[in-house]
Amino acid sequence: MLALIAQSFRTKKQVWVVPVYAVLYFIIFQLLEKYIRNPGSYHLIHCPLDNYIPFCEYFVIFYYSWFVFMFLVFGFFMVVNRDIAEYNHFILYLFTGMTIFLIVSAVYPNGLHIRPEQITGHNIFTVLVEKLYASDTPTNVFPSIHVFNSLSAALAVNNCKFLKKYRGIRIGTFVLAFLIILSTMFVKQHSVYDVAGGIFMSVILYRLIYLPAEVTEPVQISNDIS
């Protein structure tokens, strides 16, 4: 039975895994958010560098662009890209990091107090920041999932064989990921420590998941003799 399941995963995309994991992740995350609402129930994260990073409401556009970015990358690997191994590596990469984040949040409740006390000015950008603050609490922030997912998606795209000839797309994903990472700090949604944690987790998991696969790929030996 287990052999049949393993064979199925090797020969067919298990698209159902994405919505199932998304529902489970959302439920667990909401429970964690409810558990550490009081300031005394979590560890306060603060990096001295946070004091030197100014609040800039314009970056909220890049913060929200994360949702579109992730939707497009998931859609590409689920629907467009036919490489089953790359799809499996991608969801393993993303879901492993997101699961680690949930575990960290459960055993090490954390939060921030770096949001501006008052947002001056009134424009579409400040309105979006206020909506962000109202919908997303400054808790369960380490490591940053915005950062982890953005960098991991960019690395997965750049590792995709189908996109090797599309240099503009590959560069564009890194540029957008970089802007999203900056936005987490400029809208005061994450500390430098959160960002560093997200980057570190993305790089380590990339080395563990993608590099061994590259080593085990069969080497093509030419029979031509010149």
Backbone torsions as a table, in degrees:
resi	resn	phi	psi	omega
1	MET	NA	-47.7	179.5
2	LEU	-63.6	-35.5	179.0
3	ALA	-64.7	-39.1	178.4
4	LEU	-65.7	-39.7	178.3
5	ILE	-64.8	-45.0	179.7
6	ALA	-62.0	-41.4	178.7
7	GLN	-63.5	-38.4	178.9
8	SER	-63.1	-39.6	179.7
9	PHE	-69.1	-28.6	-179.5
10	ARG	-80.8	-25.9	-173.1
11	THR	-109.6	-7.6	-177.1
12	LYS	-146.7	139.3	176.9
13	LYS	-67.4	127.7	177.3
14	GLN	-93.2	73.4	-175.1
15	VAL	-62.7	-29.0	-178.4
16	TRP	-61.5	-22.2	-178.3
17	VAL	-61.0	-36.5	-175.6
18	VAL	-63.8	-55.2	179.4
19	PRO	-65.0	-35.1	179.1
20	VAL	-64.0	-47.1	179.2
21	TYR	-65.0	-38.8	-179.0
22	ALA	-60.2	-41.8	179.2
23	VAL	-66.3	-46.1	179.5
24	LEU	-62.3	-42.3	179.6
25	TYR	-61.6	-45.9	-178.5
26	PHE	-62.3	-42.4	-179.7
27	ILE	-63.3	-48.2	-178.7
28	ILE	-64.9	-41.1	-179.7
29	PHE	-63.2	-42.0	179.3
30	GLN	-64.8	-36.7	176.4
31	LEU	-64.9	-40.6	178.1
32	LEU	-65.9	-39.5	178.0
33	GLU	-62.2	-40.7	179.8
34	LYS	-68.5	-32.2	-175.6
35	TYR	-71.5	-32.6	-173.3
36	ILE	-118.2	43.3	179.6
37	ARG	-70.8	-33.9	-177.0
38	ASN	-80.4	136.3	-178.1
39	PRO	-54.2	-31.9	-178.2
40	GLY	-76.3	-6.2	-175.9
41	SER	-97.8	4.0	179.7
42	TYR	-142.8	159.6	178.7
43	HIS	-81.9	132.3	-178.9
44	LEU	-83.7	121.9	179.0
45	ILE	-96.4	128.4	176.9
46	HIS	-154.7	127.3	176.8
47	CYS	-107.6	137.8	178.2
48	PRO	-53.6	-30.8	179.1
49	LEU	-66.1	-22.2	179.3
50	ASP	-59.2	-31.5	-177.7
51	ASN	-69.0	-21.5	-176.5
52	TYR	-97.8	-5.1	178.9
53	ILE	-93.4	116.4	-176.4
54	PRO	-74.6	153.7	172.5
55	PHE	-76.2	129.6	-179.7
56	CYS	-137.3	104.0	-173.9
57	GLU	-64.4	-22.5	-177.2
58	TYR	-64.1	-26.7	-178.4
59	PHE	-73.0	-7.1	178.7
60	VAL	-62.5	-26.5	177.3
61	ILE	-61.0	-44.5	179.1
62	PHE	-70.3	-32.5	178.2
63	TYR	-62.4	-46.3	179.1
64	TYR	-71.8	-25.5	-179.5
65	SER	-65.6	-15.8	176.7
66	TRP	-55.1	-40.8	-177.5
67	PHE	-64.3	-43.1	178.2
68	VAL	-67.5	-42.4	-179.4
69	PHE	-58.4	-49.8	-178.2
70	MET	-67.3	-37.1	177.6
71	PHE	-60.5	-44.5	-178.6
72	LEU	-67.6	-41.6	-179.0
73	VAL	-67.8	-44.2	176.7
74	PHE	-61.4	-43.4	179.2
75	GLY	-60.6	-39.6	179.8
76	PHE	-62.7	-49.0	-177.0
77	PHE	-72.0	-28.5	-179.2
78	MET	-80.8	-37.7	-170.2
79	VAL	-112.8	-49.0	-171.4
80	VAL	-80.9	-53.9	-177.0
81	ASN	-73.8	124.4	-175.8
82	ARG	-90.4	-3.1	-177.9
83	ASP	-75.3	109.6	-176.7
84	ILE	-66.2	-40.0	-179.3
85	ALA	-63.1	-41.1	179.5
86	GLU	-66.4	-38.1	176.2
87	TYR	-62.3	-46.6	-180.0
88	ASN	-62.2	-41.6	178.3
89	HIS	-64.0	-39.7	-178.1
90	PHE	-64.1	-50.4	-177.8
91	ILE	-69.6	-32.9	175.5
92	LEU	-64.3	-42.8	179.1
93	TYR	-59.2	-54.9	-176.4
94	LEU	-67.5	-46.7	-173.5
95	PHE	-73.1	-28.7	175.0
96	THR	-65.2	-46.4	179.4
97	GLY	-64.6	-40.4	179.9
98	MET	-67.5	-33.9	176.7
99	THR	-69.2	-41.0	176.1
100	ILE	-60.2	-40.7	177.7
101	PHE	-59.0	-43.8	179.2
102	LEU	-63.4	-40.2	179.4
103	ILE	-65.0	-44.7	178.3
104	VAL	-60.3	-43.5	-179.4
105	SER	-63.3	-32.9	-179.1
106	ALA	-74.9	-41.7	-176.1
107	VAL	-91.8	-17.9	-178.7
108	TYR	-137.0	71.9	179.6
109	PRO	-56.2	132.9	-174.7
110	ASN	-144.2	161.5	-179.9
111	GLY	-164.1	178.9	-176.2
112	LEU	-128.5	154.6	170.0
113	HIS	-133.2	53.3	-176.7
114	ILE	-116.8	1.5	178.5
115	ARG	-68.6	146.9	178.3
116	PRO	-62.8	140.4	180.0
117	GLU	-65.0	-32.5	178.7
118	GLN	-145.0	133.1	178.2
119	ILE	-93.7	116.5	-179.2
120	THR	-85.6	152.2	179.7
121	GLY	85.1	160.4	178.8
122	HIS	-141.5	106.9	176.9
123	ASN	-150.1	-179.2	-177.1
124	ILE	-60.1	-31.6	-177.9
125	PHE	-73.1	-43.5	178.0
126	THR	-66.6	-35.1	177.4
127	VAL	-63.0	-42.5	178.7
128	LEU	-64.7	-38.0	177.9
129	VAL	-65.0	-43.5	179.0
130	GLU	-61.7	-39.3	177.2
131	LYS	-67.1	-36.9	177.5
132	LEU	-63.2	-47.9	-180.0
133	TYR	-62.1	-35.9	-177.9
134	ALA	-72.4	-31.3	-175.6
135	SER	-94.8	-21.0	-175.6
136	ASP	-127.6	113.9	-178.9
137	THR	-71.5	155.8	178.1
138	PRO	-84.0	43.1	178.7
139	THR	-124.3	163.9	-176.3
140	ASN	51.6	63.4	-173.1
141	VAL	-113.5	-10.3	-174.8
142	PHE	-116.6	130.6	-13.4
143	PRO	-74.1	159.4	-176.3
144	SER	-69.0	120.9	176.8
145	ILE	-71.5	-33.4	175.2
146	HIS	-56.5	-45.2	-179.1
147	VAL	-70.9	-49.2	-178.1
148	PHE	-58.3	-51.0	-177.4
149	ASN	-64.8	-39.1	-178.5
150	SER	-64.4	-50.3	-179.6
151	LEU	-66.5	-40.6	-179.5
152	SER	-64.4	-40.2	178.1
153	ALA	-63.9	-41.9	178.8
154	ALA	-64.0	-41.2	178.9
155	LEU	-66.6	-40.2	179.0
156	ALA	-64.7	-41.8	178.4
157	VAL	-62.6	-43.1	-179.0
158	ASN	-71.6	-18.2	177.3
159	ASN	-87.9	-11.0	-175.6
160	CYS	-72.8	126.6	-178.7
161	LYS	-65.8	-36.8	-178.5
162	PHE	-61.8	-31.0	-175.7
163	LEU	-97.6	5.6	-178.3
164	LYS	-59.1	-33.3	-178.2
165	LYS	-85.1	-7.7	179.7
166	TYR	-101.4	77.3	-174.6
167	ARG	-62.7	-37.2	-179.3
168	GLY	-62.0	-40.4	179.2
169	ILE	-66.8	-42.9	-177.8
170	ARG	-65.5	-42.1	177.8
171	ILE	-68.2	-40.3	-179.3
172	GLY	-60.5	-37.2	179.7
173	THR	-65.6	-37.9	177.9
174	PHE	-69.2	-38.7	178.7
175	VAL	-63.2	-46.7	179.8
176	LEU	-65.2	-41.1	177.8
177	ALA	-60.5	-41.5	179.1
178	PHE	-63.2	-42.5	179.8
179	LEU	-67.4	-37.6	177.1
180	ILE	-64.5	-42.2	178.5
181	ILE	-61.5	-44.7	176.6
182	LEU	-60.8	-39.6	-176.5
183	SER	-61.8	-33.2	-179.4
184	THR	-61.9	-29.5	179.6
185	MET	-89.8	-36.2	-177.5
186	PHE	-73.8	-24.7	174.8
187	VAL	-96.4	7.7	174.6
188	LYS	61.4	36.5	177.6
189	GLN	-95.2	-18.5	179.5
190	HIS	-144.0	150.6	175.1
191	SER	-85.3	163.6	175.0
192	VAL	-58.6	-34.9	177.9
193	TYR	-63.1	-40.4	178.3
194	ASP	-62.0	-43.2	-179.8
195	VAL	-64.3	-45.8	179.4
196	ALA	-61.8	-40.2	179.1
197	GLY	-64.2	-41.0	178.5
198	GLY	-65.2	-42.3	178.9
199	ILE	-65.3	-45.3	-179.2
200	PHE	-59.7	-46.8	-179.0
201	MET	-64.0	-38.9	-180.0
202	SER	-64.3	-45.1	-178.3
203	VAL	-66.3	-44.3	-179.0
204	ILE	-63.7	-46.1	-179.3
205	LEU	-67.3	-33.5	176.7
206	TYR	-61.4	-44.4	180.0
207	ARG	-65.5	-36.0	-178.1
208	LEU	-76.5	-33.5	-173.7
209	ILE	-96.4	-43.3	-173.7
210	TYR	-89.9	-42.8	-175.2
211	LEU	-65.1	-41.8	176.2
212	PRO	-60.8	-34.2	179.1
213	ALA	-65.7	-36.8	179.2
214	GLU	-67.4	-35.9	-179.0
215	VAL	-68.3	-36.6	-175.4
216	THR	-85.4	-4.5	177.9
217	GLU	-65.0	138.0	-178.4
218	PRO	-64.8	139.7	179.3
219	VAL	-88.4	127.6	179.9
220	GLN	-80.3	121.1	-179.1
221	ILE	-108.1	123.5	-178.3
222	SER	-80.3	141.0	176.4
223	ASN	-93.3	-2.4	-178.6
224	ASP	-71.9	137.3	178.5
225	ILE	-118.3	119.3	-177.7
226	SER	-98.1	NA	NA
